[in-house]
Amino acid sequence: MTQKNKHIFVFGIFAVDLSFYVDKKVKPGETIIAKSSNIGPGGKASNQAISARKLGAPTTLITRLGNDNFNRYANDIWRKEKLFASTKIDKNSPTGMAGIFIDNKTGENSVIVDPGASAQLSIDDFYLQKSKMKKGDIFLTQFEQSSDTTFAVLKEARELGMITIFNPAPFGKISRKAYQFCEIITPNETEAEQITNISLKGKRDVERAVNKIRDLGVEKVIITLGKKGAAFFDGEKISFCPSKKFGKVIDTTGAGDCFNGALASALSFGKDLRQSVEFSCAAAGLSVLKKGTAQSSPTRVELNKALKAT
């Protein structure tokens, strides 16, 4: 008898991404011409949910939308990916939007986000799905909604016995007591530096940062290190997982979201943390070969094919 995959619940925002590919950063008062542009689905929660779903995990997204054309656009995307979305419609706020500037030479990006209707996400949105959540299911959230809401839903999910994953992005002030609600926390280098006040210049600094985050009350820690892969503490020891390189980097936007969605999906398949981090590094490494955020996340078939070719 095969084991049934655990269900993933992702709580957070959807935003429409307007991406511009440029050769240099814009200076104050300057107008530049983009080499190209792209419109696509975004918002960390939506990106992560789509990533998890494309990799084969049963996934529910909990979010809010405005009563506008982007509402229909979002639902069309989720329907295409066979992602279930639990959404409230806010008649007074627009659907979220994000402006993204991508460096054509390096693929690095800068992002400005207006959460729109998603800024009104509350514990009530969580309660709409609470009856479907079971002990051992996976709960994933970020920091694009208010801190009060973020900590409230993490606490509720933890008390239900769910595996809670907190991606503290974009970084905001974290209540000390909130760390105990995170079974797994997944900051990137910058966020880890902001949490610990440790400058991550080398491997020893990363290890110090992991230990300092552990001391805050988190069971398991993953620090994503971009092209260097990830460092993680699995409850016993600190390990490093190198990144996977599949080709020329085109666009790093959404790679972190792909990583987090892949992490949730790997855990839902029953993989341990080391296997899940390796799986997630590979998925993120494949995502940077394409433009866009959610669109660049690989399917399970694409990822397996890429791994077999290396």
N, C-alpha and C positions, 0 to 999 in steps of 0.2 A: 504494500500500500504506500503510495507516494505521499510525502508531507505537503500539506496545503501551505502555500505562501502566506506570510503575514501581510495584513493590509497596511498601506501607508496613508496617513493623513497629513497633508501639507497645509499649513495655515499662514496666510499672508497676502501680499498684493499681486494684482495683475496691472501691467502698464503696457501701452503701445510704445515700442522702441522706434525712434527716428534716428538712424545711424548715418554719420557722415564720415567718409574716408578722406583724410587730409594728409598733406606732406609736412605740415608744421603746426605748432600750437598757435592759437589765435591770441594776439596781444590786445590789450584794452584799446577800444576805438578802431580796431582793424577789421576789415572785411576780407575774407579769403574765399576762393572758389574750391569747393570739394571736388575730388577726382571722381567720386561716385557716392551714391546714397542708397539706403535700404530701409524699408519699413517692415516691422515684424512684431511678433508677440514678445513681451518682456515682463518685468516684475520678477523678483527673485523667487517668490513662492510658485508662481506659474511656471517659470523656467525649470525649477527643481522638480515640480510635479510632472511636467512633460518629459523630462529626462528619465525619471523613474519609470514612467509608463512606457516610454519607447524601449526601455530595457527589459520590459516584460512583467513589471510588478503591478499588482492591483492597487490603484491609487485614487484618492479623493482629494480635490483641492477645495479649501474653504476660503472664500474671498468676497469682495464686494465690487460692483460695477456701477457706472452711471447709466442714466437712461438716454443713451446716444448711439451713434453708429458703431462706435468702438465696442459697445456691448455685444452687438451681433457678430462683430469680427472675432471677439474673444471666444464666443460660444461655437463659432464655426471651426476655429482652431482646435478647441478641446474635443469637439465631436469627431473631427478627423483623426485625432490621436487616441480616440476611445477613452478619454479621461473624464471621469465623473466630476462635475463641479457643483458645489453647494454655494450658491450665490444669492446675496441680497441686492436689490436694485435701489440705489439712492437717487431720488428724483431731484435733489438739490446740489449734487456734486457731479463733475464729469468723471469718466473712466480715467484711470491713471495714465500718465505719459512720461516718457524718459527721452532726453536728448543725449546722444552718445557720439563722441569724437574719437575716431580710431586712426592711429598713426600708420600710414601705408608702409613705412619702412620696418617697423618693429611689431606691428599688430597690437601694441599696447593701447589702452583706452582710458578716457575720462568720461564720467557719467553724471548727469543731473536728473533727479527723479522728482516728479510731482505725483504722490500716491493717489490724489483725487478722492474718489469715493472710498477707496481702501483705507484711507486715514481714519475712517469711522469704524473700522473693525473692532469688535468687542467680544467679551466672553459669551455673549448671547449667540454669536455666530458659531462658536465652538459647541455650545449646548445643542444646536440643531443637529449635530452629528454624534453627540456623546453616546446615544443609545446603540450606535453601530460599532463603537470602539471596544476592543477586547484587550484583556491582559496579554502582553506580548506583542501587540500591534505596534507600529512605529509612528511616532509623531515628530514632525519636522517643522521648525519655524525659524524666522530670521528677525531682523530688527528694523524693517521698513514700516511697521505699524508702531503704535505708541508703546513705550516701555511698560506701562501698567498692564496693558492688554497682553503683551508678550509674556510677562512673568506670570500673569494669572492663568493663561492657557497652559504654560509649561507645568505649573503646579497641579492643575487639574489632570493633565495627561499622566504625570508622574504618579499621582495618587490612584489612578486607574490601573497602574502596573504596566504602562506602555514604555517602550524604549524611546526616550526623549532625546532628540538631536537639536541643538541650538547653534545656528550659524549666525554669529553676532555681527551681521553686516546689513547696512553700514553701521559702524561702531557708534554706540551711545553709552551713557552711564548705566552700569549694571549694578543693581542692588546686591550687596554681599550675600544675602540669604537666597537670592535667585539661583546661585550656582548649584545648590543642593538639588534643584529640580532638573538639572541637566545630567543625563547619563553620559552623553557625549557632547562635547563642544568643539566647533570646527572653525576657529579663526584663521585668517590668512596671516602673513607675516606682519603687515601693518597693524591689524587688529590685535594680534598677540603682543606687539610692542606697546599698544595703547592700554591693554589690560594689565601688563606686568611692569611697564616702564623699563624694560630691558631692550637694548638695541640689538637686533639679531644680525650680527656681523659674521657669525660662524657657527659651526656645529655645537660647540660648547654653550654658546648663548642660547641656541634653540633648546637645548636640554634644560638649561636653567629656567627658561620661560615655561616649558612644559611642567616642570616641577612646581613652579610658583602657581600655575593655574590649578594643578592638582590640589595644592594646599588650600585653595579657595573652596574646595568641596566637590569638585567634579570627579566622577568616577574614571572617565576615559577622555583623553585629549588628543585631538588631531590638529596640527598646524600645517596648513597647506603652504608650500614654498615655491609656487609658480613652476618655472622650468626646472627647478631642483627637486620637485616631487613633493613629499610630505613627511613629517615626523609625527609619530603617534605613541601614546602610552596606552596599553591595552589592559591595564589593571595590574600588571606584573613588572613590565620593563618598557623602556623607551627604545623605539626602533625607527629606522629611516627607510622610506620606500622611494626609489628613484622614479623620475618621470619617465613616461614612454614617448619616444619620438617616432612619429609615423611619416613625417614630411615637413615641408616648409610651413612655418606659422603664418597664417593669414589674418586671423582676428582672435584675440584672447577674450573678447567680451563674452561673458556667460560661461567661461571655463570653470569658474568656481561653483556656479549653479549646477553645471553638469556633474561636477565632482560630488556635490551634496546629494543630488538626486540619485546618482549611481551608488553612493554609499548606502542610502536608504534601501535601494532595490537589492543590493547585495546582501544586506542584513535580512531582508525579507525572504531571500532564498535560503537562509540558514548558514551563510558564510560567517566565519569568525572575523574579528576586527582586522587582523593582518590581511586576510584574503579580500576583505571588503575594501581596504585602502588600496591594495594593488589593483583591484578591479576599477576603482574610482579614478586612480591616476591614469590608467589606460583609457578610460572613457573620456576624461578631460583632455588627454593628449591627442585624441582623435578629433575632438570637437574644434580645436583651434585651426584645423585645416580648412574650415568653411567660414563664410561670413554669417553674422547674425548670432542670436543667443539660443533660444529654444530650437530654432531650425537646424542649428549646427550639432545638437546632441545626437549621438549615434544610436541606431537601433541595436538590439542584441545580435542580430545577424551581421550587421556591419562591424561591430566590435569583435565578434568571434573571428570573422574573416581577416580583419587587420592583425589580430594577435597570432593567427596561424601563419601569416605571411612574414612575421618577424623572427 
